[in-house]
Amino acid sequence: MKFFVDMIPPTKTAQQQKYSVVKGRCFVYKPKELKTAQEMLTMRFKPYRPKKPYTCGVRLTPYSGRLLKWK
């Protein structure tokens, strides 16, 4: 399966989730910017979702006729 999604890649990553301690308990939460980035990626890639889940590894590469380097 090949497809091209024309977009500026998000600058937030899953490693940027936040931690908070309330009454001695640690909580992990996602800031608004991270939630927005995840929703944007889901919205962009959802139309290309395969009908059946893959049973092998998948490789994502930036490609549009030639390899692109993200800045």
Helices and strands as residue ranges (DSSP letters): G 14-16, E 18-22, E 25-29, H 32-45, G 46-48
